[in-house]
Amino acid sequence: MKQILLAYLLISLFAIAIMSVLSFGYGAGYVYVYWRDWQVQSNIWFIIFVLALISFIVQMLWYGLKRYLSREQRKSETVFNFNKLHPYEQLAVIWLLNAAHDQKDFIQQAFTESGLLKGVIDARLSWIQQDYPAALQALNQTSPMAFELAELQRIEIYLGQNDGEQALTHLEFLNQHELSPWLNKVKTAYEQRLNTLWGAFALQFPWLYLRSTRYGHLDEVTKQAWLAQLLQAFDQADVDDLQNLKQRYHDLQDQIAERNYAVKMLWLKVLSRMPDMSQEHERLAVHLLEQQFNQDVFYMWFQAQLLKQNPDYVAVEQQIALWEQKYPALPVLNFAKWNIYNATQRSAEADALLAQYPDDVLMSYLRIKSALNQQDDLIRQLNLIFENNANFMEIKI
């Protein structure tokens, strides 16, 4: 279609130029057409324009009819050989079936003449086969115009080589790089691909991800997976890692309240492992409990209050009373009050609570603990049994 339009444009310009020269000094001419009862009086310019328009319309009708007949023929045609397909159909089949590994030779041949994409395609095929040195070598021969595509592939190679430092360097560089104009039509897809690589990097190197200058762009599912990875690898963190984590939380503190509940829960569990973030932990726990009551969140908050050097039992009891009004008939609140009453020497009030909720596991734990009557060794064994159902927490109260 584009070639037809360009051909008509060039022929029209050429015809106009010739007619202009021939008409110079003689005028536009005069044409009279008489056929049956029809009469047309005009000049040569109008006749030429009408003939060109009729020719163009006929050409378009023939072009459309030809494409339609060809498409209908392809629908009914029986295909016996993959090689009989049109090259773009072969590539489409490979893409739909994710068959690049099996059709490496065909793909390389299809892009042999592409000075723009040959290096990237060769690198992609080598990456699929986990031949990372060959993939990097192919990228070194890529056209500068395909720089962004080569960089995306390069990052995947470094992730495959488990080279976090190099992957982070190139991810950071692409964040600051202005996209080439020819990729603007696929800018959204490019940004999604870049974010996907950020997510893969964050999951593979959860602590190294904290050194990145860009954050807050992972989707909710990837954020949850990244925080879960941090918790699993928490014992591997050094002082710098913990400082980076602390700084990241402070940078995102205003945004965290807007995240989904699961992400906030994971952040709470992360903060519970950082003693110097006790205030942030308390604020996030209260925020979560105001949003909806969660027994695990309440227990983490309550445990943190009692583990303070000088617990403020009055403030804790007042806060629990407020939650009792908002969330009535919750055994875990009685569990908390029993610990406060014992800590403040109110044994009678504590004993009175033990008669409530006879079927609740927390209250059963307290009844057993009370019956053991300061037998510390047995109480420690009881705590070990009770802790088996706690995730990312230790029972210290």
C-alpha positions in Angstrom: 0.0 0.0 0.0 2.8 2.4 0.9 4.6 1.7 -2.3 1.5 2.3 -4.4 0.9 5.7 -2.7 4.5 6.7 -3.2 4.3 5.7 -6.9 1.2 7.7 -7.5 2.7 10.7 -5.7 5.9 10.6 -7.8 4.0 10.1 -11.1 1.6 13.0 -10.2 4.5 15.3 -9.4 6.2 14.3 -12.7 3.0 14.8 -14.7 2.4 18.2 -13.1 5.9 19.3 -14.0 5.6 18.2 -17.6 2.1 19.8 -18.0 3.3 23.0 -16.5 6.1 23.2 -19.0 3.9 22.4 -22.0 1.2 24.8 -20.9 3.5 27.7 -20.4 2.4 30.4 -22.8 -0.5 28.4 -24.2 -2.9 28.2 -21.2 -4.7 25.2 -19.7 -6.3 24.1 -23.0 -9.8 23.2 -23.8 -11.5 19.8 -23.8 -15.1 19.1 -25.0 -16.6 15.6 -24.6 -19.9 14.7 -26.0 -21.4 11.2 -25.6 -25.1 10.4 -26.0 -26.8 13.1 -24.0 -23.8 13.9 -21.8 -21.6 16.9 -22.4 -18.5 17.8 -20.5 -16.5 21.0 -21.1 -13.3 21.5 -19.1 -9.5 21.8 -19.5 -6.7 19.3 -19.8 -5.7 19.6 -16.1 -9.2 18.4 -15.0 -9.2 15.5 -17.4 -5.8 14.3 -16.3 -6.9 14.6 -12.6 -10.1 12.6 -13.3 -8.2 9.9 -15.2 -5.6 9.7 -12.4 -8.4 9.4 -9.7 -10.2 6.7 -11.6 -6.9 4.8 -12.0 -6.1 5.1 -8.3 -9.6 3.9 -7.3 -9.4 0.9 -9.7 -5.9 0.1 -8.3 -7.2 0.2 -4.7 -10.1 -2.0 -5.5 -7.9 -4.5 -7.2 -5.4 -4.4 -4.3 -8.1 -5.0 -1.8 -9.7 -7.8 -3.8 -6.3 -9.5 -4.3 -5.6 -9.4 -0.5 -9.0 -10.8 0.3 -8.7 -13.7 -2.2 -5.2 -14.5 -1.0 -6.4 -14.5 2.7 -9.4 -16.7 1.9 -7.1 -19.1 -0.1 -4.7 -19.4 2.9 -7.6 -20.3 5.1 -8.6 -23.3 3.0 -5.0 -24.3 2.0 -3.7 -27.5 3.5 -0.2 -27.0 4.9 2.1 -30.1 4.8 5.5 -28.4 5.3 6.6 -25.8 7.8 9.0 -24.3 5.2 6.0 -23.6 2.9 4.8 -20.9 5.4 5.5 -17.3 4.8 8.6 -16.2 6.9 6.4 -14.0 9.1 4.1 -17.0 9.7 7.0 -19.1 10.6 8.2 -16.6 13.1 4.7 -16.3 14.5 4.5 -20.0 15.1 7.9 -20.0 16.8 6.8 -17.1 19.0 3.4 -18.7 19.9 5.0 -22.1 20.8 8.1 -20.6 22.4 10.1 -22.8 20.1 13.2 -20.6 19.7 15.4 -23.3 21.1 14.3 -25.8 18.5 14.4 -23.4 15.5 17.7 -21.6 16.3 19.1 -22.0 12.8 15.9 -20.7 11.1 15.8 -17.6 13.3 19.4 -16.8 12.8 19.0 -17.2 9.0 15.9 -14.9 9.1 17.8 -12.1 10.8 21.1 -12.6 9.0 20.6 -9.5 6.9 19.3 -7.4 9.8 22.1 -5.1 10.8 19.9 -3.7 13.6 18.8 -6.9 15.3 21.2 -9.7 14.3 23.5 -9.3 17.4 20.5 -9.2 19.8 18.8 -12.2 18.3 22.1 -14.2 18.3 22.6 -13.2 22.0 19.1 -14.3 22.8 19.5 -17.7 21.3 22.8 -18.2 23.1 21.2 -17.1 26.4 18.4 -19.7 25.9 21.2 -22.3 25.7 22.9 -20.8 28.7 26.0 -20.0 26.7 26.6 -16.7 28.4 30.1 -15.9 27.0 28.8 -16.3 23.4 25.8 -14.2 24.2 27.9 -11.3 25.5 30.2 -11.6 22.5 27.2 -11.3 20.2 26.0 -8.2 22.0 29.3 -6.5 21.4 28.6 -6.7 17.7 25.1 -5.2 18.0 24.2 -1.9 16.2 24.3 1.1 18.5 20.7 1.9 17.4 19.5 -1.3 19.2 21.3 -0.2 22.4 18.2 -0.6 24.7 17.3 -4.0 23.4 21.0 -5.1 23.8 21.1 -3.8 27.4 17.9 -5.7 28.4 19.5 -8.8 27.0 22.7 -8.1 28.8 21.0 -7.8 32.1 19.3 -11.2 31.6 22.7 -12.6 30.9 24.2 -11.2 34.1 21.3 -12.5 36.1 21.9 -15.9 34.6 25.6 -15.7 35.6 24.5 -14.7 39.1 26.4 -11.4 38.7 24.4 -9.0 40.8 26.8 -6.1 40.7 26.9 -6.0 36.9 23.1 -6.5 36.6 22.5 -3.6 39.0 24.9 -1.3 37.1 23.1 -1.8 33.8 19.6 -1.6 35.4 20.5 1.7 37.0 21.9 3.0 33.7 18.8 2.2 31.8 16.7 4.1 34.4 18.6 7.2 33.5 18.8 6.6 29.8 16.3 8.4 27.5 14.6 5.9 25.2 15.5 6.0 21.5 12.8 7.7 19.4 12.2 4.7 17.2 11.1 2.7 20.3 8.5 5.2 21.5 5.6 3.2 20.0 6.5 0.3 22.3 7.5 2.4 25.3 5.0 0.8 27.6 6.1 -2.7 26.7 9.8 -1.6 27.1 9.1 -0.2 30.6 7.2 -3.3 31.6 10.1 -5.4 30.5 12.5 -3.3 32.5 10.3 -3.5 35.6 10.1 -7.3 35.2 13.9 -7.4 35.2 14.0 -5.2 38.3 11.7 -7.8 39.9 13.8 -10.7 38.9 16.9 -8.9 40.2 15.2 -8.0 43.5 14.1 -11.7 44.1 17.6 -13.0 43.2 19.5 -10.4 45.2 17.1 -9.1 47.9 19.8 -7.3 49.9 21.7 -5.9 46.8 18.3 -4.5 45.6 18.4 -2.1 48.6 21.4 -0.3 47.0 19.4 0.7 43.9 18.5 4.4 43.6 15.1 3.5 42.1 12.4 1.8 44.1 8.7 1.7 44.6 8.1 0.4 41.0 7.7 -3.3 41.7 4.2 -4.7 41.4 2.4 -5.9 44.6 3.1 -9.6 44.0 6.8 -9.0 43.4 7.0 -6.7 46.5 5.6 -9.5 48.6 8.0 -12.0 47.2 10.9 -9.6 47.7 10.0 -9.0 51.4 9.6 -12.7 52.0 13.1 -13.2 50.5 14.5 -10.6 52.9 13.0 -12.4 55.8 14.4 -15.8 54.7 17.9 -14.3 54.2 17.8 -11.9 57.2 20.6 -13.7 59.0 22.9 -13.1 56.0 22.6 -9.3 56.2 25.6 -7.2 57.3 25.6 -3.8 58.9 25.5 -1.9 55.6 22.5 -4.1 54.5 20.6 -3.2 57.6 21.4 0.4 57.2 20.2 0.3 53.6 17.0 -1.4 54.7 16.4 1.2 57.4 16.9 4.0 54.9 14.6 2.3 52.3 11.8 2.1 54.9 12.2 5.8 55.8 12.1 6.7 52.2 9.0 4.7 51.6 7.3 5.3 54.9 4.6 7.6 53.5 3.8 5.2 50.7 3.7 2.0 52.8 0.4 2.9 54.4 -1.1 2.8 50.9 0.1 -0.7 50.1 -2.0 -3.7 50.3 -2.4 -5.5 53.7 -0.1 -8.4 52.8 2.8 -6.1 51.9 2.3 -4.1 55.2 2.3 -7.4 57.2 5.6 -8.4 55.7 7.1 -5.0 56.4 5.9 -5.4 60.0 7.7 -8.7 60.3 10.9 -7.2 58.8 10.7 -4.3 61.3 10.2 -6.7 64.2 13.7 -8.0 63.5 15.3 -4.6 63.8 15.4 -3.3 67.4 16.4 0.2 66.4 13.2 0.5 64.4 10.9 -0.2 67.3 9.0 3.1 66.9 8.3 2.5 63.2 7.3 -1.1 64.1 4.8 0.2 66.7 3.3 2.8 64.4 2.8 0.3 61.5 1.3 -2.3 63.9 -1.2 0.2 65.3 -2.1 1.3 61.7 -2.7 -2.3 60.7 -4.8 -2.9 63.8 -6.9 0.2 63.1 -7.5 -1.0 59.6 -8.6 -4.5 60.7 -7.9 -6.7 63.6 -5.2 -9.4 63.1 -4.2 -11.6 65.9 -0.6 -12.0 64.7 -0.2 -8.3 64.3 -1.6 -7.7 67.8 0.7 -10.2 69.3 3.8 -8.7 67.7 2.7 -5.2 68.9 2.0 -6.5 72.4 5.2 -8.5 72.6 7.2 -5.4 71.6 5.5 -3.3 74.3 6.4 -5.8 77.1 9.9 -6.2 75.9 10.7 -2.5 76.4 13.1 -1.6 79.1 10.4 0.2 81.0 7.0 -0.9 79.7 4.2 1.6 80.0 1.5 -0.7 81.3 -1.1 2.0 81.7 -0.8 3.2 78.1 -0.9 -0.4 76.9 -4.0 -1.2 78.9 -5.7 1.9 77.6 -4.9 1.0 74.0 -6.3 -2.5 74.6 -9.4 -1.1 76.1 -10.0 1.0 72.9 -9.6 -2.1 70.7 -12.0 -4.0 73.0 -14.6 -1.5 72.2 -13.9 -1.7 68.5 -13.4 -5.4 68.3 -15.4 -7.1 71.1 -15.2 -10.7 72.3 -11.6 -11.4 71.2 -9.7 -13.9 73.4 -6.3 -12.5 72.5 -7.2 -9.3 74.2 -7.9 -11.2 77.4 -4.6 -13.0 76.9 -2.9 -9.6 76.8 -4.8 -8.2 79.8 -3.8 -11.3 81.9 -0.1 -10.6 81.2 -0.6 -6.9 82.2 -2.5 -7.8 85.4 0.3 -10.3 86.4 3.0 -7.7 85.6 1.2 -5.1 87.8 0.6 -7.5 90.7 -3.2 -7.8 90.1 -3.5 -11.5 90.6 -7.2 -11.6 91.4 -8.1 -9.9 88.2 -5.8 -12.1 86.2 -7.3 -15.3 87.7 -10.8 -14.1 86.9 -9.9 -13.9 83.2 -8.8 -17.6 83.1 -12.4 -18.7 83.4 -13.3 -17.1 80.1 -13.1 -18.6 76.6 -12.6 -22.3 77.7 -12.0 -23.5 74.2 -9.4 -20.9 73.1 -5.8 -22.1 72.6 -4.3 -18.9 74.0 -6.4 -19.0 77.2 -5.7 -22.7 77.5 -2.0 -21.8 77.3 -2.5 -19.3 80.2 -4.4 -21.8 82.3 -1.6 -24.4 81.9 1.0 -21.7 82.6 -0.8 -20.6 85.7 -1.2 -24.2 87.0 2.6 -24.8 86.6 3.0 -22.1 89.2 6.5 -20.7 88.5 8.0 -24.0 87.4 10.4 -22.3 84.9 11.7 -25.4 83.2 8.2 -26.7 82.4 7.1 -23.2 81.3 10.0 -23.1 78.8 8.9 -26.4 77.4 5.4 -25.1 77.1 6.7 -22.1 75.2 8.6 -24.3 72.8 5.4 -26.2 72.0 3.4 -22.9 71.6 6.1 -21.3 69.4 5.7 -24.1 66.7 2.7 -22.3 65.2 4.3 -18.9 65.2 5.8 -17.6 61.9 8.8 -15.2 62.0 8.1 -14.7 65.8 9.5 -15.9 69.1 7.3 -16.1 72.2 9.1 -14.0 74.8 6.3 -13.0 77.1 
